[in-house]
Amino acid sequence: MVIWVDASDAILLKRVRTREIWHGNKVRSDPEACEFLARWRVSLEQVLSALEAKGKGLKVLRFDTARESLDEIVERFFGVLNLKNS
C-alpha cells in the first residue's frame, strides 16, 4: 500500500518555506518550484503505474491535506483497513 499525501502547490510551497528544515524549493522561484513539484508528481505516477501493472494488488490511498483534516485522513485510512479508530 502506498499512502500519497499531497496538497496544492501554493500550500506545499508555503509549508516548505516556513519550516526551518532546508528544502530546495525554499530558494527556487514560484514557477521553478511549481515545475519541480509537477515533475515529482509525474515521476511518482509513473512509478506507481509501473508497480500496478505488475499485478501485485498495489493499493494507493491519496489524501489532500488542504481538504482533509488529520482526523478525517486517519478515519479513511482505518476504514480501508477495516479497523476502528479508538
Secondary structure, DSSP 8 states (H G I E B T S, - for coil): -EEEEE--HHHHHHHHHHSSS--GGGTS-HHHHHHHHHHHHHHHHHHHHHHHHTTS---EEEEETTTS-HHHHHHHHHHHTT----
